[in-house]
Amino acid sequence: MPLLSFDFSTSTRQDPHSFKLDEDPDEPPKRWFHHLPLCMLVALMIAPHPSWLLVLVNHYLRALHSPSSFLVHLLVSYSLTFLAFCSLIVCVARDPGPVSLPKGVSEEGCEDACEDDLELHEALIQDFGDGLNPLKWCRKCWAPKPERTHHCNLCGRCVLKLDHHCPWLGGKCVGHRTYPAFFHFISCVTFLSTYICIVSAHAFWWSLQNATSVPDDATPIHELLLTAAGFIFAVVVGSFTIYHVYLISTNQTTLEGLSPFLLLRHIPPLPVSLRLSDPPMEHELSYNQRGLVKDAHRSVKLYDLGWRKNWAQVFGWNKPRGWMWRVMYGGASKGNGRSFPRNPRAEDMLSRLAERLATVDKDA
């Protein structure tokens, strides 16, 4: 019998309703300890609320006798908390970006019935367009690897437009279908932390100035602790949020922003005399060539179309009321996650980088 055999028959068909986009059979099952950081995150989000309610009641109702201020702060804080939990649920429950998406499945709602799975012979002969060529083939998944797709070793799978792997989300990746929700989540946490910090600091300062009017001695302690906790969370998560504002404005992922040598996958072929792979690998480059790539990475933004188009690519919508879902939980990125428009100047900049790589050691 032959060692390998391939069944090219098309008689086996998949039930369109049996496919679930948020389930990946190739992803290894999560163990209980993978969910510990997620449980800790939820606990950190819930823990300040008893103290927060105590401060609102004692300061605005019992001390200032201002129910309107109490209701405003209560509404703002718990609206942000609700929105943060909405986007967190989406990040945890939704698949970040399945590469093996059957034809006919909608990227946004995924409500259309899917057709047959891609057979092996179709994968080998199918025209994948400009976003995919024989070089872009995952050697670990043994499957096509669309543009900006990367393999996550922790998840054991490829993810469309992989941003990063986040242990705080139950050991899941952030990708094409969950990145808007992820940014929505960290933004809500930043705003909520800043809001609690400012309100608590103002209440604490008032308590110091009016010690005899404070309802009980424990209230200033809660106000001080909330101020400190809000400040810490605002600085830590806020820094992360600001960094992602920069990434969205320049149309980069975290992986692309921190990995300058990903540019090597897009440069034109180098002279054969350099004896480098095509595309060249990082370890094959000389010291001068590595420095040249790192310098080029600061200016070469492959997918930067201008900040307005970059933000529209992540948070844009096609449906009439799509903005509601963006406000509610972030939604999902536009497009299919397999091909992306490029910066018109990128090809010229990559060509100049290739020329410099070919001559930098000769000039040294």
N, C-alpha and C positions, 0 to 999 in steps of 0.2 A: 504493500500500500504506500502511496506517496506520503511524504512527511507533512506536506501542506496541501490543502485543497480549498478552493474558493467557490462558493455557491453564488453564481451570477443570476440566478433565477429571480424574477420579480413577483413570484406568486405569493410570497409571505408579505402580508400587509399589516401595518400597525393600526390599532384602533385609535382614531383621532382623539377620543376623549380619555384615553388611558395615560396620556403624557401629561406630566405636571412639570411646568417650567422651573419651579422652585425646588425640584429634587434632582440631584445629580447622582446617578448610580456609581460613578467612578470616584466620588469623594469618600474618603475613609470615614467610618462612623466616629462621632465625637464621644470621648469618654467624659465621666462626670467632672473631672478636674478642669476640663476645658471651659466649663460654665462657671467656675468660681470667680474669675474676673468680672463676668457679666453680673453675677449676683452681688458682688462688691460694689459695682457701679450703681445698680439699682438701690442698694442700701445707702450709698452716699447721697443719692438724689432725694431719698425719703427722710433721712436722718435729721436734717435741719428744720423740718416743718413743724414739729411740736414747739420748738423754741420760737420759730417764726410766728406761729399763731399766738403764743403767749405774749410776745412783744407787741403784736398788733392790738390785741385785746387790752393789755395793761396800759400801753402808751396812748393809743388813739381813742379808746372807749372810756377807760377808767381815769386816765390822767388829763387828757385834752378834751374829752367829751366831744369828739368829732367823728360821728358815724360815717359821714361822707368820705373822709380820708381813709377810714378803715376799709370801707367797701372798695374804694379805688385801688388801694394797695393789695387787697385780697384778690380782686379781679385780675390785676396785671400779673401778679406773681403766679397765680394758679393757671392762668391762660398760658404763660410761658412754660410752666411745668407740664401741662397737658400736651402742648405742641412738641416739647422735647420727648415725651414718652411716645407720641405718635410716630415720630421719625425714628426713634430707637427701635420700635417694634418692626418697622419696615426694614431697617438695616439687618435685624436678626432673622426675620422671617423670609425675606425675599432673596432669591438667588442673585449674586452680584453681577453675573453675566455669563450665561452658559454658551460655550462655543459650539456645542453640538445641537444647535437649535434647528428643529425640523422646519422644512419649508412650509410657509403658510401661517406660522405662528406670529402674531402681532407682537412687536417689541414693547408697546405701551401697555395695553390691557391684556395681551396674550389670551384673547378670547376666541380667536378664529381656530377652526379645526386644523390640526396639523396633518401633513401628508406623510409619505413614506420616509423612513430613515434613509440617510445617505449611504448607499451601498459602496463597497470598496471600489468596484470598477468605476462608479460615478465620481468618487473622490479623486481617482487617479487621472481621469480624462476630462473632468469638468473644468470649464473656464471660470476661474474665481475673480477675474477682473484685475484691476490695477492694484487693489489692496492686498493681493495674495499671490505669491509665486512659489515655485518649488523650493526656494530657500527658506520660506516661512512655513516650516513644518516642525511641529513639536516632536522631539525625539523621545520624550518621556510619555506623552499621551498617545503618540503615533496617530496624530490627527492634524488637520489643517490649522494653521495659526494665523488668524487675521491680523490686520494692522493694529498696533498698540496692545496686542494681547500678550500676556506673559504667564508663565507657569509658576504656580505657588507650590513650593515643596511641602509646606505645612499642610495645605489642603489636598495636595496630590492631584491637582487639576489645573487647567488653563482657565483664565478669567479675562473676559473682554474688557479692554481699557483698565487693566489692573492698576489701582492706586497704591494700596498697601494692604498687608494682612494685619488685622486688628484683634488682639486677644480680648479686648474689652467688649467685643460684640459676640462673645461665645466662640472665639476662635474662627471667625469668618473673615473673608476678604471684602474690601471695599472696591467695587468695580463700576462698570458702565451703568448698571441698573440701580445701584444703591448710593452712588456718590452724592447726588443732590440731597438725598435723605440724610447722609452722614454730615454734610455741610450744614444742613438745616438743624441737625441735632446739636452740633458743637456751637453753632451760633445762638441757639436758644439757651443753652447752658451758660454761655458767656453773658448774654443779656440778663438772665435770671440772677447769676452770681453778682454781677455789677449792681443790679437793682437792689438786691438784698443787702449788699455791702453799704450802699449809699444811705438807704432808709435806716438801717440799723445804726450806722455811725451817727446820723443826725439824731436818732432817738437817744443814743448813748450820751452824746454831748448835751442834750437837753436834760438828761437825768443828772449829769454832773452839775449843771447850773441850777437845777431845781430839786435838790436832794430831798427836801421835805415833802414834795408833791408826788414822789415815786410811790406807786401802790404797794410794792414789797421790795425787799432787799435783793431778791434773786433776779429781778428784771434787768438791772444794769449788767449783770454777769452774762445773761443770755444775749443781750445786745452786743456786748464786747466779743463774745464768741462768734456770733453771726457775722460781725464786721470782719473778724480775722479770717473765718472760713470763706466768706464771700470774696474777700480780697485775694486769697490764695487761689481759689478756683478761677477767678476772673483773670489773674495773671497767667496761670498755667494753660487753661483751656483757651483763653483769649489770644495768647501767643500762637497757639496752634491754629486758631481761626484766622488770624491775620496772615499767617503763612499760606493758608489755603486760599485766601482772597488773592494773594499774589499769584498762586498757581493757576487759579481760574482766569485771572486777568491776562496771563501769558499763555494760556491753553497748555498747561503741563500737568502731568500727574506727579505724585510724590516720588514715584520710582524714576520718572524721567528727570525730575528736578535734582535728584541726589545721585544719579548715575550718568556721568558725562560720557562714558564709553559706549552708551547706547547709540551715540551718533555714528559709530563705526558700522552699524548695520545699514546705514542709508547712504554712505559715501560711494562715489563711483569706483569702479575697479582700479586698483593700484598697479603699477608696473610689475611684471613678473619677476624682474630682477631683484625686487625687495624680498622675495620668498616669503610672502605673507599669505594667510588664508584669504578667501573671498566669501564673506567680509572678514577683515582682519580681526584677530582676537587681542584682548588687552595685554595678555602676557607676552605676546609676540612683539610688541612695540618697544622701541628704545626709550630711554629716559627723556630725550628731547621730544620724541613723538608723543609721549604721554602728556607732557606739559603743554604741547600744542593743542591736543584734544581738549584738555581741561580749560584752556584759555578760550577756545572756540565755543565751548559749551555755554559760556556766559552770554554770548551774542546770538548764537544759532538757536532759534526757537522754531522748530519744524512746523508746528500747527498754529502759530500765533497769527490770527487774522484781524487783530485789533480788539481792544477790550470789550467793545459792545458785542461784536459777533462771538467772541469767546464766551461771554456770559450767556448769550442767547443759545449757544450750543449746549450748555449745561442745564440752564433753567428755562429755556424757551418752551412754548407749547403750541400745538396745532389745533386743539379743540377749543370751542368758544369759551368755556369756563375752566380752562386748564390752569389759570392763575390760582384758583381756589385750592387745587391740590398742591401747588407749590407752597402756598402759605400754610396749609394744613400739615404736610409731612415732607415736603421737598420734591415729591414726584420722582420721575426717572428722566435721564438725559434723552435729548432728541436723537433721532437717527437709529441705525441698526447696530451701532457699536463695532462694525466690521471695517468701515472705511471712513476716512476723515479728510476734509479739504486741507491742503497744505499752504503754508506761507509761500507766496509767489517768489520771494527772494531766497527761499531755503535752498533750492537746487544750485543757484549760483554760489552761495556761501559754502555749500558742501563740496562743490567742485574746486573752489579755492583751497579748502581744507585738504582735499586729496592731493593737490599740487604741492602744498607745503609739506605734507607728510612724506612725499616722494623725494624732497630735496633738503629737508631740514638737517639730516645727518651729514649730507655733503657739504652744507654751508658751515657746519660747526667746526 
